[in-house]
Amino acid sequence: MEKSELLDVLNDWNFWRKEIDVGIRREAIVKKIEELSKAKEIAVITGIRRCGKSTLLLQFCKYLINSGIRKEDILIVNFEDPRLKNLNLDLINKIYEIYLTELNPSKKHYVILDEVQFIEGWEKFARFLQENKKISVFVTGSSSKLLSSEYSTVLAGRHLDLEIKPLSFKEYLFFKDIELKKALDISEKRYAIKRAFTNYLKEGGFPKVALADKEKDKRDLLDVYFRDIIIKDIVQRYNIKEVNKLNELAKYYLTNVSTLQSFNNIKNILKLSLDTVERFSYYLSSVFLLNFVKKFSYSEKEQILNPRKIYCADNGLRFSVAFIFSEDYGRLAENMVFNALNKKDSEIFYWKNQKQEEVDFIIKKKQKIVQAIQVCWYIGNTETKKREVEALVKACKELKLKEGLILTEDTLSNEVVDGVKISFQPIWRYLLGYN
């Protein structure tokens, strides 16, 4: 590409000659990025496509500019721009040389490489900037392979990582102009919160989807997101030929979120080979679309042999492949709770005994079981409540926990069963942190 062509592309993505709309600021995450920037390491920011990685980095850049950093001291390169051809290490070097000669940045400047997984060898360039030039480097990508061992070896521990997710429920409310500054706001805005919760349950938390007004627009966006994840993040990256089979498997998983699945069973249902199911499932996980949760056991062999529970990154992706009915709310609620619990410092399992009694989530931190959580949308039925409570009590006793938590549509109470304290909380309230 010619120098003038590259400058045209760069000018469109940078603050050098114009103002850029940075959207609604996600305060807590921007502050995390600010903290990463102070560590003098390469910041690797990952997450599912369209969760807001690029926008968050624009918000961080705006913070830098407002703090006194020159606009010319920030370089943003978006490798998904279709005008960029022959994506390789030579292209990065050429872009950087043009930036140095044309913008004349200060010795201390910032380089942001957006969706960098398209460039083979990016990690060598990032390390060179960080180590030899003392430049602040940020890279983003929609693949967990950015943190794989092959990259970590080259980066040699010189990176810090942050996974971005779609909007939390509290962020979703903020996007809907429902701001909660104190616990008392819950009572005052209770009905607005619950209406928003029902929408969040169905449409999920992708930022642009949250801001769209019409259901058709939301569904159209989600359709595009799903298609881009499949085609751009998996098919093109892994050179997949059997696109229809990959599509079929992905839709099967999304339609069956929060259920137990085994690769052997799926193989028979979809008429695929076991190797294909295992390989495609790994790809779907590597782009943050799916999570596979193991059964809790002290035996690693038992964990491997038992079916796994399937969760997707955002309820909106379930909405993209199938219409949602009220009977789906329980599984959607469980999927939503999983995403809230799925944090870097925790391991998540499900629990099941020989009587097939089940508890949705067992949370492990630093080799210690810290919590058992059951998700049950409607607890009003006596038999349902009895089943959920009994399973939770048995799990708590086995795991030596003094209390368990049941998250429901709208129940707030406590009771003691067989010496175990059982707390009932509305899911929406739990997600807001007012436990």
N, C-alpha and C positions, 0 to 999 in steps of 0.2 A: 504493500500500500504506500501511496505517496504521502509525504509529510503533510501537505495541505488537507488530505482526506482524514488523516489521523487527528489533526488539530480540530477539524469540524466535529468529529466524534467526541473528542475530549471536552470541547467547549460546551457541548450539550449536557454533559454529566457533572460539570464542575461549577463552582461559584465564582470563577474568575471574572466573567463579564456580565453576569446576570444573577438575579435572585432565584432561588429554587424553593418550591413549596415542600416543606418538610413534614406536613401532616400534623396529626395530633400527637403531641409528645408523650411517650410512654416513660414517665419519669423514673420509675425504679430501674428499668433496664438501661436507660441512658446513663444513669449514675454508675451502674455496674461496668459499662463500657469505659466511662471516665476513670474508674479505678484500675481497669486493665491497662489503660494508657500510661498510668504512672509506674507500672511495674517494669518498664523497659524490656519487655519480652514481646515476641510476635503474638498478636491476639488472633486466635482462630475462632471465628463465629459461625456456628452451624445451625441448621434447623430446616424444617420442611419448607419447600417452595411456597412463596407468597405469605409467609408468616410475619414478614416485616423487617427482615435483616437489613436490606438496603436502606429503607426509610429510617431505621434506627441509627444507622451510621451517618445518614444525612443530618439527623437531629444532633448527633455528636459533633459533626463538623460545624454546624451552626453554633453550638456551644463554644467550640474553639474560636470561631470568628468573633463571637460576642465577648470572648475573654481577651481579645487583642491579637490573636494569631492572624497573620496576613492570609488573604484568600489564596494567594499564589503559593503559599506554603503547604497547600493540601492538594494532593493528586488523587482523583477517583477514576478508576478504570472498570467499566462494566463489561465483562467478557460475554454477556448475553446480547450485546448490541449486534444486530444482524449485519451491520456494516463492517464489522471487524472480520477480516478474512485470514485464513491460515493461522489458526490459533496455536502458537508454539512459543518457546522460550525466546526465540529471536524477535518475535513481535513485542514481547514485554520489554526486552532491552531497547528496542527501537523507540517505543513509546516513552520510556524513561529518559532516554537521551534527548528526545525532542522536548520533553518537559523541562529538563535542566537548561537547555539552550534558549528556549523561547520564554520561559517563565522566570528563570533565574531565582529559584527559591533560596531561602536561607539555609544555612548548614543543617539546622534542625528543622525538618519538615515531616509531613505525614503522607504515607502511601497506603491507599485502600484498593485492594484487588478483589473485586466483587464477582462472585460465582467463578472462582479460580480453578475449580476442579476440571475445567475444560483444557487447562494448560499442563501438559506433561513437563515436570521439572520445576514447577512454580516454587517448590519448597527451597530449592537451591538459591533462586533469586531472592526470596524473602530472607533467607538466612544471611546472604551477602549484604543486603541493605541493613539488616539489624546489627550484624556483627562488625562489619567493616566501616559502614557509613554512620552507624548509630542513629538510623532513621526509625521512626515509629511506624511499624507495619501492621496493617489489619487485613486479614483475608476472610472472605465469607464463602460458604458453599452449601449446597443442598444435599450433601452426601456425608455420611459418617466416615467414609474413606479418607476424609481430610484429617482424621485423627488416627488413621491406621498405623500399624507398626512401621511400615516402609517410610512414611513421612516423618514419624517421630524419631527414627534413626538419624535422618538427615538434619532435622531441627535440633536434635541432641538436647532435648529438655528445655530449649529456649522458646517455649511457647506456653501460653495460657489459653484455655478454651472456655467458651460460653455457648450454651445451646439456647436458641431463641424458640419460643413456642407461640402459637396463636394467642389471642387475647385471653387473659384470665377473666373470670366473671366480674371481678371488681373493675378491671380495665374496660370490659365490655360496657358496664354501666356508665363509666366515664365517657366513653365514645357516644353513649346515648344521652349525655347531659344529665346523668343521675350521679351526683357526686356525694360520697359518704366520707365525712371528715371525722365523725364521732359516732359512738354506738347509738346515741339517741336518734340519729338520722334514720336508723332502721325502722323505728316505729312510725316516724313521720312519713316516710316514703315507701312503706311496706307494700302497698298495692302496685305501685309503679315497678318496684323491684321484682315482685312475683310475676308480673306480666312480662318483664324483660327476661326473667329466668326461663319462662316457657319458650320464648323465641331463641334464647341462647342454647337451650337444650336441643332444639331442632336444627338450627342453622350454624351453630358453632361460633368460633371466634376469629376467623380470618378477618383482618382489619377492613379490607374493602367490602367484604360481604356485610359486615356489621353496619357500614355506612350506607349501603344501598337501600333504597326505599321500597322497591317492589320485589315481591317474591320471585317473579320471573327473572329479574336482574340478578338476584342472589343465586338462583339455580344456574343461570347461564355462567356466572363467574365460577361457581364450584365445578361445573362441567369442564370448563377450560382448565382449572387447576388440576383436576383429576387427569385429564388427557395429557397435560404438560408433564406431570409427574411420571406417567407411564412412558411417554414418548421421549421427552428430553432427558429425564434423569435416569431412565433404565434402558429403554430400547436403543437409543443412540450411544449411550455410554458403554453398554455391554454387548452391542452388536447383536441384539436379539432378533431372530428370524420368526419365531412363533409368537407373533404379537397378539393374535386372537386368544391363545392359551393364557398368556400373561394377563390380558385384560379380564378374561373369565375368572381366573384365580383371584385377582385383586377385587373384583366385584363380589365374589363369593365371600371373601373375608369381610368386606365392608358390610355386607348384608347380614353377616353373622357375628357382629361385634359382641363382646362380653360372653361368648360361649366357648366351651371346651372343644378343641379340634385336634385331630392327629393327622400327620401327613399321610399315613396309610389309608385312613378313612377318606380324606380328600382325594387321594389318588383314585379310589374306586368311584366316588361320586362324579368327578369331572373327567374320568377316563384319561388320566395323565400318568406318565411314569413317575415313580417315586423320586428319581433324580431330578426331574423337571419341577416337581412340587417343592422339593427342598431348595433347589437353586433359585427358583423364582421367589420363594418365601424370603430367602436371604436378601435378594435384591430389594424387595418391598420394604424390608426392615431397614436396609442400609440407607434408604432415602427418607427415613423418618415417617413413612406412611403407617407402618404397623409396629406393634410391640407384642412379643410372645412371652407370656408369664408362666413360669414353672410352678408345679405343685410343691408346697413346702415339705421337705423331708431332710433328715440328717444324713440320708444316703444319697450321694450324687447319682448313683445308678438308678434309683427310684425316680429322681427328678427327670432323668433323661427318658425313661421308659413311659412315663405318664403323659397323657395329652396336655396341651398347653392352652391357656386362655388367650383369646385374641382381642386386642384393643387397637383402635386407630387413633391417629394424632389429633383428630378434630371431628366432632359430630357432623359438621357440615359435609364432610366427605361421604358419610353414610347417606346424607340427604341428597347427595349428587347422583347416587346410583339407584335409589329406591324411595318411593313415597313413604312418609312416616305416619303411623297411626298411633292412637293413644296406648295400645298394647305394647308398643315398642319403647315407651318411656322408661321402663325399668332398666332395660339394657343400655339405653342411651345415657341414663343417669349414672349407671355403673361405669360406663366408658368415660364420662365426664370426670367422675371422682378419680379414676385411675390417672388421668392426665394431670390432675391437681396434685396427686401423691407422687408422681413420677419425677423425683428429684435426684440430683447427682449423689447426694449423701445417703441414699436409701436403696435397699433392695426390696422388691415386692414379689410376694408369692400368693397363691391361693392355698386353702387348706381343705382337705377332704379325708374322711375316715373310711373304714371298711364298710360302714353302713350307708355310705354315699351321702352323708351329711356334709354340707359344704359351707365354707366362709370365704367371702370374696377376696379380702385382702389381709395378708399378714405382712407387717412392715418390720424390716430388719435394719438396724443401724449399728455399725461397728461390732459386728458379730453377736449382737443382742437383739432379741425379739422385743419390740417396744409397743406394738399396737395390733389389735385385731379389729377389722371393720367389716360390717355387713351393709350392703346397699339393698334396700327394699322400697320400691316406689310407694306402694300402698300397704300399710300395716294394719288397716282396719279389720280385715278378716281374721277371725280368731285362730283358724288353722294355720294361716300364713304366719301370723305373729309367733305362734308356738313353734313352728318349724325353724324360723329364723333365729329365735332366741335360744332354743335348745342347741342348735349347731354352734352358735357363738359361745355359749357357756362351756360346751365340751372343748372347743378349741382353746379357750382361755385357761381352762384347768390343765390341759395337756401342756400348754406353753408357759404355764406359771405366770399368767397375767391376772391382775386383780379386777380389771374392768374391761369391758368391750363397748364398741360404739356401733349403733345402727342408724344409718342415714336414710331418711324417708322424705316423702313429698312435703309434709308439713307437721310432723309430730315433734313436740318438745317436752320431754319428761325423763324421769329416772326411776329405776326400780332395781331391787336386789333379787337375784335368782340363784339359788343354791350357793350363796356366798360370793357370787360375782356381781359387781355393779354393772348394770346395763344402762347406757345413756342413749336416748333417742333424740336426734336433732334433724331439723330440716336441712336438706342438701344445700339449698341456696344460702342459708345462714352459715353453714360450715365453710362453704367456698369463700365467703367474705371474711373469714377469720374470726367471727364473733361466736366462738365455740362455748 
